[in-house]
Amino acid sequence: MTRSTRHIRAALSAAVFALLLAACGGGSGEPPPPRPDSVVPSAPPVVTITNNVSAEVATGPITFTFSFNRDVGTSFTTEDVVVTGGTKGAFARLSGTSATLVVAPNAAATGTVTITVPANSVTDATGTGNAAVSATKAFNTVAPPPPPPPASGPVVLANFDDIRPPVAGFEGAEGSAIEVGPSGGGSGNSFKVLRSGGQPFALGIIDTAVPFTATRRIIRAQVFSPLAGIPMVMKVEGPGGANSGDVQANEQVVVGWQTLTWTFSGIDPALTYNKIVLLPRLGTVDAPPGRAYYFDAITLTEPSTGATIVANFDDIRPPVAGFEGAEGSAIEVGPSGGGSGNSFKVLRSGGQPFALGIIDVVVPFTATRRTISAQVYSPLAGIPMVMKVEGPGGANSGDVQANEQVVVGWQTLTWTFSGIDPALTYNKIVLLPRLGTVDAPPGRAYYFDTISLLAASAGGGSGPLIFSTGFGTGRRTVEGGEYNGFSGSNLDGFNCNGAPENCGGDGGFVPSSTAADSFFFYYYQTATPAADLYMGIYVQAPGLVGGFSPSADTPGVQVGAQTTLRFKLGQNPEWFSSATNNFMIVMDLGKRYTAGGATCRLQLRRVVTPTAQAATDYAIPLSSFALVQDCGGAVTSVAQALAASPVSQISFQGVGGGIALSDGARTSGANRSVTDSGGRYPTTIVLQGGIRFD
């Protein structure tokens, strides 16, 4: 039925009703008085149109409100509104005198939205139609041009939530897409590169401008990998064949989420690069159904602010030399894909296992600036890449191995000189690639470029220092450090044998939507009280897997001005209610000492009396730890130990009976006296979220 037909029927119904009243009459022969709602008003209903946008020009959807001066019942619908300049959306009748309509202005345009309610579109109870009314609102939905990238500082290129450039997959990665990634990392959506069959170079592409500058050449991303130790390659491309070449991540890849960086030393910042090419596991085909690799929070950044370049072999070109089989070393242009102009080539060919290159330059160490960074090209992977610094009077840092695993090609490596004395002068950098092995003639060339002393933040600084933020799959923290449990007692030969009545073992990790809520728990139980037992959880420093080097310093987190260790830990009720519910914190330091012909390292210990059974936040002053060493008095205080060595591993232990560990003041404990509902004697540690130094 049309609107006009509806109005005619309403008018006819009113006339018929009047005739019936006259025919029937009343007892006096007069018609009854009219009902109040049958009185014909003297004027049509009036509608007023307003909107919710206070600004002069709307930039998005507009909600229009229709207000009537009297009840129009259900006669007003979305069909009664004519819209130009936009598209109708949700309509809501709030009452007989009020309704709303959402209108989306035309996309990517400027203009005016006009709202019209034509005459006689709406009727009141007497069938009287409204007078025509219109309202307008100017709009501009043309997206403003993105602001130019800053001349310096980090630039977020893609996070796939609010910054969501086009993506695609090719050559066996056609199933790639933007979606929510695995828990434990990323933030909202990520770019999933799904490699399934196809070519060994199956790839994902992100179409986004990369505003490189002369100093802003590092891309950082959160990356999830289902495999460890694989090449994680990135390159950037642009019109006219501009191409960075394949660049491998500076860090060793672990299972789960981690932050990786790629240093694009060989790009020309004057050129335009508008594609990021992602090549996970380059060189290998992921057979169907394939594997998914996730990328998030992709950011273009610079080296640490305040870094001091001590040599780049172009404008900063100190004297160099080679010795003991590296006499052919020289400054020259290095391999493509890294470096910037000239590099220092250390050519090892015969000679001694310690064939070396030397750079004569002063390194301005301070108490908080102790890390040297360099771009390094290696023809071999997995080799020791050793550096030391020397000065007059025998000042010597000792051999320091790079913090990162060495790969083939260019990468950025760092060396942390925890044991140096910043009051001394160090004026020689000694480079010892592949220390311990002779490169037989014609030899191998190793290249070094952009050697910098990093800012204080790289050596610990004064702000929060992250040891881990939470637990992921594959026995790796979010930062890539290994974690696990350990246990044993006199009842099973001090080696958990897996028997249900003797052991129990690993409770596993529990993932969460945030790393801070993930937790790892480990339990040990015996069928009868044990005379001696131990159990606990260990967590290793970011990127550290497999424990301590038998012959060199082990990397870790270098504490600077931080004073407090923070973590969240809980126990099982039986242990907490026992008389020996103390737990022990042990921090193992990574610096290797030699005493009496033997290798030793330092430990810091602290026994803690728990304040609650459930997982509870603890803040333990570093000054309250006890120094434990058998290194012939290598250091004499906790502060000196933390200044000299990084923290490589932190463990939380329950150790009871005759082997209970002490920090010199109190003894740790374990549950050997309280049974659970099954009659066993359990000891359980739960570590939730991260570990940090403040």
C-alpha positions as CSV (number, residue, x, y, z in Angstrom):
1,M,0.0,0.0,0.0
2,T,1.4,3.4,-1.0
3,R,1.7,6.3,1.3
4,S,-1.0,8.3,-0.5
5,T,-3.4,5.3,-0.4
6,R,-2.8,5.0,3.3
7,H,-3.8,8.6,3.8
8,I,-7.0,8.3,1.7
9,R,-8.1,5.2,3.7
10,A,-7.5,7.1,6.9
11,A,-9.7,10.0,5.7
12,L,-12.5,7.7,4.5
13,S,-12.4,5.8,7.8
14,A,-12.9,9.1,9.7
15,A,-16.0,10.0,7.5
16,V,-17.6,6.6,7.9
17,F,-17.2,6.8,11.6
18,A,-19.0,10.2,11.7
19,L,-21.9,8.8,9.6
20,L,-22.3,5.8,11.9
21,L,-22.5,8.1,14.9
22,A,-25.2,10.2,13.3
23,A,-27.3,7.1,12.3
24,C,-27.1,5.4,15.7
25,G,-27.8,8.6,17.7
26,G,-28.3,8.6,21.5
27,G,-31.2,8.5,23.9
28,S,-31.9,12.2,23.3
29,G,-31.4,11.9,19.5
30,E,-28.1,13.9,19.8
31,P,-24.7,12.6,18.9
32,P,-22.3,11.9,21.8
33,P,-19.6,14.4,22.4
34,P,-16.4,13.8,20.3
35,R,-13.4,12.0,21.8
36,P,-10.4,14.2,22.5
37,D,-8.2,12.3,20.0
38,S,-10.7,12.7,17.2
39,V,-10.4,16.5,17.3
40,V,-8.8,17.6,14.1
41,P,-5.8,19.8,14.9
42,S,-5.5,23.2,13.4
43,A,-2.0,22.6,12.1
44,P,0.0,19.6,10.7
45,P,2.6,17.8,13.0
46,V,6.0,19.5,13.0
47,V,9.3,17.6,12.8
48,T,12.6,19.1,13.8
49,I,15.9,17.5,12.5
50,T,19.1,17.8,14.4
51,N,22.5,15.9,14.2
52,N,25.2,14.8,16.6
53,V,28.2,16.5,14.9
54,S,29.1,19.7,16.6
55,A,31.9,20.5,14.1
56,E,31.1,22.6,11.1
57,V,32.1,19.7,8.8
58,A,31.5,16.0,9.5
59,T,34.3,13.5,8.7
60,G,32.4,10.3,9.4
61,P,28.9,8.9,10.0
62,I,26.3,11.3,11.1
63,T,23.4,10.5,13.5
64,F,20.3,12.5,12.7
65,T,17.5,12.9,15.3
66,F,13.8,13.5,14.3
67,S,11.7,15.2,17.0
68,F,7.9,15.5,16.5
69,N,5.7,18.0,18.4
70,R,3.1,15.3,19.0
71,D,2.8,11.6,18.8
72,V,2.9,10.1,15.2
73,G,2.7,6.5,16.4
74,T,4.4,4.1,14.0
75,S,3.7,6.1,10.9
76,F,7.4,7.3,10.7
77,T,9.8,4.8,9.1
78,T,13.2,4.9,7.3
79,E,11.2,4.9,4.1
80,D,9.9,8.4,4.9
81,V,13.4,9.9,4.8
82,V,15.0,11.0,1.5
83,V,18.9,11.2,1.7
84,T,21.2,12.8,-0.8
85,G,25.0,12.9,-0.4
86,G,25.1,9.8,1.7
87,T,23.8,6.3,2.5
88,K,21.2,5.4,5.1
89,G,22.3,3.2,8.0
90,A,20.6,2.1,11.2
91,F,17.1,3.5,11.9
92,A,15.7,3.5,15.5
93,R,12.2,4.6,16.6
94,L,12.8,5.8,20.2
95,S,9.1,6.8,20.9
96,G,6.1,8.1,19.1
97,T,7.7,11.5,19.0
98,S,11.4,10.7,18.4
99,A,13.6,8.6,16.1
100,T,17.2,8.5,14.8
101,L,18.8,7.6,11.5
102,V,22.6,7.1,10.9
103,V,23.8,8.4,7.6
104,A,27.3,7.6,6.1
105,P,28.5,10.5,3.9
106,N,29.8,9.5,0.5
107,A,33.3,8.0,0.8
108,A,36.5,9.9,-0.2
109,A,34.5,13.0,-1.1
110,T,33.4,16.5,0.0
111,G,29.9,17.8,-0.1
112,T,26.7,18.1,1.8
113,V,24.3,15.5,3.2
114,T,20.7,16.6,2.8
115,I,17.9,14.9,4.9
116,T,14.3,15.5,3.8
117,V,11.0,14.3,5.2
118,P,8.5,15.1,2.4
119,A,5.1,16.6,3.1
120,N,2.4,14.1,4.3
121,S,5.0,11.4,4.9
122,V,3.9,11.2,8.5
123,T,0.5,11.4,10.1
124,D,-0.8,11.9,13.6
125,A,-3.7,10.1,15.2
126,T,-6.2,12.1,13.2
127,G,-4.6,11.4,9.9
128,T,-3.1,14.9,9.5
129,G,0.1,14.8,7.5
130,N,3.3,16.7,8.2
131,A,4.7,19.7,6.4
132,A,7.9,19.1,4.4
133,V,11.2,19.7,6.3
134,S,14.9,19.4,5.4
135,A,18.3,19.6,7.1
136,T,21.8,19.6,5.8
137,K,25.3,18.9,7.1
138,A,28.6,19.5,5.2
139,F,31.1,16.6,5.1
140,N,34.6,15.9,4.1
141,T,35.6,12.2,4.0
142,V,38.8,12.6,1.9
143,A,41.6,11.0,3.9
144,P,44.2,13.6,4.8
145,P,47.7,12.8,3.3
146,P,49.9,11.0,5.8
147,P,52.3,13.3,7.6
148,P,55.8,13.1,6.3
149,P,58.0,10.7,8.3
150,P,60.2,12.4,10.9
151,A,63.8,13.1,9.9
152,S,65.0,11.0,12.8
153,G,63.6,8.6,15.4
154,P,61.6,5.4,15.0
155,V,58.8,5.0,12.4
156,V,56.2,2.3,12.7
157,L,55.8,0.8,9.2
158,A,53.1,-1.7,9.9
159,N,51.3,-3.2,13.0
160,F,48.3,-4.6,11.0
161,D,45.8,-3.0,13.3
162,D,45.6,0.8,12.7
163,I,48.6,0.8,10.3
164,R,47.6,-1.9,7.9
165,P,49.3,-1.7,4.5
166,P,48.4,-4.1,1.6
167,V,50.0,-7.6,1.9
168,A,50.3,-10.6,-0.4
169,G,52.1,-13.9,-0.7
170,F,53.7,-15.5,-3.7
171,E,55.6,-18.6,-5.0
172,G,54.0,-21.0,-2.4
173,A,52.9,-18.4,0.2
174,E,49.6,-17.5,-1.5
175,G,47.7,-18.4,1.7
176,S,49.4,-15.5,3.6
177,A,47.0,-13.0,5.3
178,I,46.5,-10.6,8.1
179,E,45.1,-12.3,11.2
180,V,45.4,-12.7,14.9
181,G,48.7,-14.5,15.6
182,P,49.7,-17.0,18.3
183,S,49.5,-15.9,21.9
184,G,52.6,-14.8,23.8
185,G,53.6,-12.0,21.4
186,G,52.4,-9.5,18.8
187,S,49.6,-7.1,19.5
188,G,46.2,-7.7,17.9
189,N,46.6,-8.7,14.2
190,S,49.8,-9.9,12.6
191,F,50.9,-10.7,9.0
192,K,50.9,-14.5,8.7
193,V,53.3,-15.7,5.9
194,L,52.0,-19.2,5.2
195,R,54.6,-21.2,3.2
196,S,53.1,-24.4,1.8
197,G,55.0,-26.0,-1.1
198,G,56.0,-23.8,-4.0
199,Q,59.5,-22.5,-4.3
200,P,62.4,-22.4,-1.7
201,F,61.9,-18.6,-1.9
202,A,58.2,-18.5,-1.0
203,L,57.6,-15.0,0.2
204,G,55.3,-12.4,1.7
205,I,55.3,-8.8,0.6
206,I,54.2,-5.7,2.5
207,D,53.5,-2.6,0.3
208,T,54.7,0.3,2.4
209,A,57.2,3.1,2.1
210,V,60.4,2.6,4.1
211,P,61.8,6.1,4.8
212,F,65.4,5.3,5.3
213,T,67.9,8.0,6.2
214,A,71.7,8.0,6.5
215,T,71.4,6.8,10.1
216,R,68.0,5.2,10.2
217,R,68.7,1.8,8.6
218,I,67.5,-0.8,11.1
219,I,64.1,-2.6,10.8
220,R,62.8,-4.2,13.9
221,A,59.9,-6.7,14.1
222,Q,58.2,-9.1,16.4
223,V,58.4,-12.5,14.8
224,F,56.9,-15.9,15.5
225,S,58.7,-18.9,14.1
226,P,57.6,-22.5,14.4
227,L,61.3,-23.6,13.9
228,A,64.6,-22.6,15.5
229,G,67.9,-21.8,13.9
230,I,66.5,-21.0,10.4
231,P,67.4,-18.1,8.2
232,M,64.9,-15.2,8.6
233,V,65.6,-13.0,5.6
234,M,64.2,-9.6,4.7
235,K,64.9,-7.3,1.8
236,V,63.4,-4.0,0.6
237,E,62.6,-3.1,-3.0
238,G,61.5,-0.1,-4.9
239,P,60.8,1.2,-8.4
240,G,63.6,1.1,-11.0
241,G,65.2,-2.0,-9.5
242,A,66.2,-0.5,-6.2
243,N,67.0,-3.5,-4.0
244,S,68.8,-4.0,-0.7
245,G,69.6,-7.6,-1.5
246,D,68.9,-10.4,1.0
247,V,69.6,-9.4,4.6
248,Q,69.5,-12.0,7.4
249,A,68.3,-11.1,10.9
250,N,71.0,-10.1,13.3
251,E,69.7,-12.5,15.9
252,Q,69.5,-16.3,16.0
253,V,65.9,-17.5,15.4
254,V,64.2,-19.4,18.2
255,V,60.8,-21.2,18.4
256,G,58.0,-18.8,19.4
257,W,57.9,-15.0,19.5
258,Q,61.0,-12.9,19.6
259,T,62.2,-9.5,18.5
260,L,64.5,-9.6,15.4
261,T,66.4,-6.8,13.7
262,W,67.8,-6.4,10.2
263,T,70.5,-3.8,9.4
264,F,70.3,-2.4,5.9
265,S,73.8,-1.1,5.5
266,G,73.9,-1.3,1.7
267,I,70.8,0.7,0.8
268,D,70.9,4.2,-0.7
269,P,68.8,6.5,1.5
270,A,68.2,8.8,-1.5
271,L,66.2,6.1,-3.3
272,T,62.6,5.1,-2.7
273,Y,61.9,1.7,-1.2
274,N,58.2,0.8,-1.1
275,K,58.1,-3.0,-0.6
276,I,59.2,-5.1,2.4
277,V,59.9,-8.7,1.2
278,L,59.7,-11.4,3.9
279,L,61.6,-14.7,3.2
280,P,61.4,-16.9,6.3
281,R,63.4,-20.2,6.0
282,L,64.8,-19.0,2.6
283,G,66.3,-21.9,0.7
284,T,63.9,-24.6,1.9
285,V,60.4,-25.6,0.9
286,D,57.8,-26.0,3.7
287,A,55.9,-29.1,2.5
288,P,52.1,-29.0,2.6
289,P,50.2,-28.3,4.7
290,G,53.0,-25.8,5.4
291,R,54.2,-23.7,8.2
292,A,53.0,-20.2,9.3
293,Y,55.4,-17.4,10.3
294,Y,54.0,-14.2,11.9
295,F,55.3,-10.7,11.7
296,D,54.1,-7.7,13.8
297,A,55.2,-4.2,15.0
298,I,57.5,-3.6,12.1
299,T,59.5,-0.5,12.8
300,L,62.3,1.4,11.1
301,T,64.7,2.7,13.7
302,E,68.3,3.8,14.4
303,P,71.1,2.5,16.5
304,S,71.0,3.4,20.1
305,T,70.9,7.2,20.6
306,G,74.2,8.5,21.8
307,A,76.3,5.7,20.2
308,T,79.9,6.8,19.5
309,I,81.3,5.6,16.2
310,V,85.0,4.8,16.8
311,A,85.7,3.5,13.2
312,N,83.8,3.3,9.9
313,F,86.9,3.2,7.7
314,D,85.6,6.0,5.5
315,D,85.7,9.4,7.3
316,I,86.8,7.7,10.6
317,R,89.8,5.7,9.5
318,P,92.2,4.8,12.3
319,P,95.4,2.8,11.6
320,V,95.0,-1.0,11.2
321,A,97.3,-4.0,11.0
322,G,97.3,-7.8,10.9
323,F,99.5,-10.3,12.8
324,E,100.3,-14.0,13.3
325,G,98.8,-15.1,10.0
326,A,96.6,-12.0,9.2
327,E,99.3,-9.8,7.6
328,G,97.2,-9.5,4.5
329,S,94.5,-7.5,6.4
330,A,93.6,-4.1,4.9
331,I,90.9,-1.5,4.6
332,E,88.9,-2.0,1.4
333,V,85.3,-2.2,0.0
334,G,83.6,-5.3,1.5
335,P,81.1,-7.7,0.1
336,S,77.7,-6.4,-1.0
337,G,74.7,-6.6,1.3
338,G,76.3,-4.8,4.3
339,G,78.8,-2.3,5.4
340,S,78.9,1.2,4.2
341,G,81.8,2.1,1.8
342,N,85.1,0.7,3.1
343,S,85.5,-2.0,5.8
344,F,88.4,-3.5,7.6
345,K,89.2,-6.9,6.1
346,V,90.9,-9.3,8.5
347,L,92.4,-11.9,6.2
348,R,93.5,-15.0,8.1
349,S,95.7,-17.3,6.0
350,G,97.9,-19.8,7.9
351,G,99.9,-18.7,10.9
352,Q,98.5,-19.1,14.4
353,P,95.1,-20.1,15.7
354,F,95.0,-16.6,17.1
355,A,95.7,-14.7,13.9
356,L,94.4,-11.2,14.5
357,G,93.6,-7.8,13.3
358,I,94.2,-4.6,15.3
359,I,92.6,-1.2,15.1
360,D,94.5,1.6,16.9
361,V,91.7,3.8,18.3
362,V,90.7,5.0,21.8
363,V,87.5,3.4,23.1
364,P,85.8,5.9,25.5
365,F,84.3,3.4,28.0
366,T,82.3,4.7,31.0
367,A,80.8,2.9,33.9
368,T,77.6,2.4,31.9
369,R,78.9,2.4,28.3
370,R,80.6,-1.0,28.0
371,T,79.1,-2.5,24.8
372,I,80.8,-2.4,21.3
373,S,78.7,-2.9,18.2
374,A,80.0,-3.7,14.7
375,Q,78.7,-4.8,11.3
376,V,80.5,-8.0,10.6
377,Y,80.8,-10.2,7.5
378,S,81.7,-13.9,8.1
379,P,82.2,-16.6,5.5
380,L,81.4,-19.2,8.1
381,A,78.5,-19.7,10.6
382,G,78.6,-20.7,14.2
383,I,82.3,-19.7,14.8
384,P,83.6,-17.8,17.7
385,M,83.9,-14.1,16.9
386,V,86.1,-12.7,19.6
387,M,87.1,-9.2,20.4
388,K,89.3,-7.7,23.2
389,V,90.5,-4.2,24.0
390,E,94.0,-3.4,25.2
391,G,95.8,-0.3,26.5
392,P,99.1,0.9,27.9
393,G,100.5,-0.8,31.0
394,G,98.9,-4.1,30.3
395,A,95.3,-3.0,30.5
396,N,93.4,-5.8,28.9
397,S,89.7,-6.8,28.8
398,G,90.4,-10.5,28.1
399,D,88.8,-12.3,25.3
400,V,85.1,-11.5,24.9
401,Q,82.8,-13.4,22.5
402,A,80.0,-11.8,20.5
403,N,76.6,-11.9,22.3
404,E,75.0,-13.1,19.1
405,Q,75.3,-16.4,17.1
406,V,77.5,-15.9,14.0
407,V,75.8,-16.4,10.6
408,V,77.1,-16.4,7.1
409,G,77.1,-13.0,5.5
410,W,76.6,-9.6,7.1
411,Q,75.1,-9.1,10.5
412,T,75.3,-6.8,13.5
413,L,77.2,-8.2,16.5
414,T,77.8,-6.8,19.9
415,W,80.4,-7.4,22.6
416,T,79.8,-6.5,26.3
417,F,83.0,-5.6,28.2
418,S,81.8,-6.1,31.7
419,G,85.2,-6.6,33.2
420,I,87.0,-3.4,32.0
421,D,88.0,-0.6,34.3
422,P,86.5,2.6,32.8
423,A,89.1,4.7,34.6
424,L,91.8,3.2,32.3
425,T,92.6,4.0,28.7
426,Y,92.0,1.4,26.1
427,N,93.4,2.3,22.7
428,K,93.5,-0.9,20.7
429,I,90.6,-3.1,19.5
430,V,91.8,-6.6,18.8
431,L,89.7,-8.7,16.4
432,L,90.0,-12.5,16.6
433,P,87.6,-14.1,14.2
434,R,87.5,-17.9,14.5
435,L,89.8,-17.9,17.4
436,G,91.3,-21.3,18.1
437,T,91.4,-22.5,14.5
438,V,93.8,-21.8,11.6
439,D,92.3,-20.7,8.3
440,A,94.5,-22.7,5.8
441,P,95.9,-20.8,2.8
442,P,94.6,-19.1,0.7
443,G,92.7,-18.2,3.8
444,R,89.4,-16.5,4.6
445,A,88.4,-12.9,4.9
446,Y,86.3,-11.4,7.7
447,Y,85.0,-7.8,7.4
448,F,84.3,-5.3,10.1
449,D,82.5,-2.0,9.7
450,T,80.7,0.8,11.7
451,I,82.3,-0.1,15.0
452,S,80.5,1.9,17.7
453,L,80.5,2.2,21.5
454,L,76.8,2.0,22.4
455,A,74.9,4.3,24.7
456,A,74.3,3.6,28.3
457,S,71.0,1.9,27.6
458,A,72.9,-1.0,25.9
459,G,74.9,-1.6,29.0
460,G,72.1,-1.7,31.6
461,G,71.2,2.0,32.1
462,S,69.0,3.1,34.9
463,G,65.5,2.1,33.8
464,P,63.7,-1.2,33.9
465,L,65.8,-4.1,32.5
466,I,63.9,-7.0,31.1
467,F,65.2,-10.5,31.8
468,S,62.0,-12.1,30.5
469,T,58.4,-11.1,29.9
470,G,56.8,-14.5,30.0
471,F,56.7,-18.1,28.8
472,G,56.2,-19.5,25.3
473,T,56.3,-22.8,23.6
474,G,59.4,-24.9,22.9
475,R,60.9,-24.1,26.3
476,R,61.6,-20.6,25.3
477,T,60.7,-17.3,27.0
478,V,59.2,-14.5,24.8
479,E,62.8,-13.2,24.6
480,G,64.1,-16.6,23.4
481,G,65.9,-17.7,26.5
482,E,65.6,-21.3,27.6
483,Y,63.5,-22.3,30.7
484,N,62.9,-25.7,32.3
485,G,62.7,-27.5,35.7
486,F,65.0,-29.8,37.7
487,S,64.4,-32.3,40.5
488,G,65.6,-35.3,42.4
489,S,66.0,-36.8,45.9
490,N,67.7,-39.6,47.8
491,L,64.6,-41.8,46.9
492,D,65.4,-41.8,43.2
493,G,69.2,-41.4,43.2
494,F,68.9,-37.6,43.0
495,N,67.7,-37.9,39.5
496,C,64.0,-37.6,38.7
497,N,63.1,-41.0,37.2
498,G,59.7,-40.2,35.9
499,A,57.9,-42.8,38.1
500,P,54.5,-41.4,39.2
501,E,55.1,-42.2,42.8
502,N,58.6,-40.7,42.7
503,C,58.8,-37.5,40.8
504,G,55.7,-36.1,39.0
505,G,57.9,-33.7,37.1
506,D,57.0,-30.9,34.7
507,G,53.6,-29.3,35.0
508,G,54.3,-27.3,31.8
509,F,53.6,-23.7,30.7
510,V,50.2,-22.2,30.6
511,P,49.8,-19.7,27.7
512,S,47.7,-16.5,28.0
513,S,46.6,-13.6,25.9
514,T,49.4,-11.6,27.5
515,A,52.9,-12.8,28.4
516,A,52.5,-11.2,31.8
517,D,49.8,-13.8,32.6
518,S,51.6,-16.9,31.2
519,F,53.1,-19.1,33.8
520,F,55.3,-22.2,34.2
521,F,55.0,-24.6,37.1
522,Y,57.2,-27.5,38.1
523,Y,56.4,-30.1,40.8
524,Y,58.3,-32.9,42.6
525,Q,56.6,-35.5,44.8
526,T,57.6,-38.6,46.7
527,A,55.6,-41.5,48.1
528,T,57.4,-41.2,51.5
529,P,59.3,-38.4,53.2
530,A,62.7,-37.8,51.5
531,A,65.8,-37.2,53.6
532,D,67.2,-34.9,51.0
533,L,65.6,-33.4,47.9
534,Y,65.9,-30.6,45.4
535,M,63.6,-29.1,42.7
536,G,63.1,-25.8,40.9
537,I,62.8,-23.7,37.8
538,Y,65.6,-22.0,35.8
539,V,65.2,-19.2,33.3
540,Q,68.0,-18.1,31.0
541,A,68.8,-14.7,29.6
542,P,67.2,-13.4,26.4
543,G,68.4,-15.6,23.4
544,L,70.5,-17.9,25.7
545,V,69.9,-21.6,25.0
546,G,71.9,-24.6,26.2
547,G,73.6,-23.2,29.2
548,F,77.1,-21.9,29.8
549,S,80.1,-21.8,27.6
550,P,82.9,-24.1,28.9
551,S,85.6,-21.9,27.6
552,A,84.3,-18.3,27.3
553,D,82.1,-15.7,28.9
554,T,78.3,-16.5,28.6
555,P,76.1,-13.6,27.5
556,G,73.3,-12.3,29.6
557,V,71.6,-9.2,31.0
558,Q,74.0,-6.5,32.2
559,V,72.7,-4.8,35.3
560,G,73.6,-1.1,35.5
561,A,72.0,1.3,38.0
562,Q,69.1,-1.1,38.7
563,T,68.7,-2.1,42.4
564,T,65.8,-4.5,42.6
565,L,64.8,-8.0,41.2
566,R,61.1,-8.4,40.6
567,F,59.1,-11.5,39.8
568,K,55.8,-13.3,40.7
569,L,56.0,-16.7,42.4
570,G,53.6,-19.1,44.1
571,Q,53.8,-22.5,45.9
572,N,51.6,-25.5,46.5
573,P,49.5,-25.4,49.8
574,E,51.4,-28.3,51.4
575,W,54.8,-26.8,51.0
576,F,53.6,-23.3,52.0
577,S,52.1,-24.7,55.2
578,S,55.2,-26.7,56.1
579,A,57.9,-25.5,58.5
580,T,60.4,-25.3,55.6
581,N,58.6,-23.2,53.0
582,N,61.5,-20.9,52.2
583,F,62.7,-20.8,48.6
584,M,66.0,-19.9,47.2
585,I,66.8,-17.5,44.3
586,V,70.1,-18.2,42.6
587,M,71.5,-15.8,40.0
588,D,74.3,-17.4,37.9
589,L,76.7,-14.8,36.4
590,G,78.1,-15.3,32.9
591,K,81.7,-14.1,33.3
592,R,84.2,-17.0,33.2
593,Y,87.2,-16.9,35.7
594,T,90.1,-19.2,36.0
595,A,91.4,-20.2,39.4
596,G,93.9,-22.9,40.2
597,G,93.7,-24.1,36.6
598,A,89.9,-24.6,36.9
599,T,87.0,-22.7,35.4
600,C,84.6,-21.0,37.7
601,R,81.7,-18.5,37.8
602,L,80.0,-16.5,40.4
603,Q,76.6,-17.0,42.0
604,L,74.4,-14.6,43.9
605,R,72.0,-16.3,46.4
606,R,69.0,-15.1,48.4
607,V,66.6,-17.1,50.6
608,V,63.1,-15.7,50.7
609,T,60.3,-16.5,53.2
610,P,57.1,-16.5,51.2
611,T,54.3,-14.0,52.1
612,A,51.5,-16.0,50.4
613,Q,50.8,-19.4,48.9
614,A,49.3,-18.0,45.6
615,A,51.4,-16.4,43.0
616,T,52.6,-13.1,44.6
617,D,54.7,-10.2,43.5
618,Y,58.2,-10.0,45.1
619,A,60.7,-7.1,45.0
620,I,64.1,-8.3,46.3
621,P,66.9,-5.7,46.8
622,L,70.0,-6.8,44.9
623,S,72.1,-5.6,47.9
624,S,70.4,-8.4,50.0
625,F,71.9,-11.2,47.9
626,A,75.0,-13.1,49.1
627,L,78.0,-13.6,46.9
628,V,79.2,-17.2,46.5
629,Q,82.4,-18.0,44.7
630,D,85.3,-20.4,44.4
631,C,87.3,-18.2,42.1
632,G,90.0,-17.2,44.5
633,G,88.4,-13.9,45.4
634,A,87.9,-12.6,41.9
635,V,85.5,-10.0,43.3
636,T,84.7,-9.0,46.8
637,S,81.1,-7.7,46.7
638,V,77.7,-8.1,45.1
639,A,78.0,-4.7,43.4
640,Q,81.4,-5.5,42.0
641,A,80.1,-8.9,40.7
642,L,77.1,-7.3,38.9
643,A,79.3,-4.6,37.4
644,A,81.8,-7.2,36.2
645,S,79.5,-9.9,34.8
646,P,76.0,-10.2,33.1
647,V,73.3,-12.3,34.7
648,S,72.9,-15.4,32.5
649,Q,70.5,-17.5,34.5
650,I,68.0,-17.1,37.3
651,S,66.6,-20.1,39.2
652,F,64.0,-20.5,41.9
653,Q,64.6,-23.6,44.1
654,G,63.1,-25.7,46.8
655,V,66.0,-27.6,48.4
656,G,65.4,-29.6,51.6
657,G,67.2,-31.9,54.1
658,G,70.9,-32.2,54.4
659,I,71.6,-30.6,51.0
660,A,69.5,-27.4,51.6
661,L,71.3,-24.4,50.2
662,S,72.0,-21.3,52.3
663,D,72.7,-17.7,51.5
664,G,74.7,-17.5,54.7
665,A,71.8,-16.2,56.8
666,R,68.9,-18.6,56.1
667,T,68.4,-22.0,54.6
668,S,66.0,-22.9,51.8
669,G,63.5,-25.7,52.3
670,A,61.1,-28.1,50.6
671,N,58.1,-30.1,51.6
672,R,59.1,-33.3,53.4
673,S,56.4,-33.5,56.0
674,V,52.9,-32.6,54.7
675,T,50.9,-34.9,52.4
676,D,48.3,-33.9,49.8
677,S,45.0,-35.6,49.3
678,G,46.6,-38.6,47.6
679,G,49.1,-39.2,50.4
680,R,52.1,-37.9,48.5
681,Y,54.6,-35.3,49.6
682,P,54.6,-32.6,46.9
683,T,56.8,-29.5,46.3
684,T,55.6,-27.2,43.6
685,I,56.9,-23.8,42.3
686,V,54.8,-21.6,40.0
687,L,56.5,-18.7,38.2
688,Q,54.1,-16.3,36.5
689,G,54.9,-13.7,33.9
690,G,58.2,-11.9,33.7
691,I,61.5,-11.2,35.5
692,R,63.0,-7.8,35.5
693,F,65.5,-5.5,37.3
694,D,64.3,-2.1,38.4
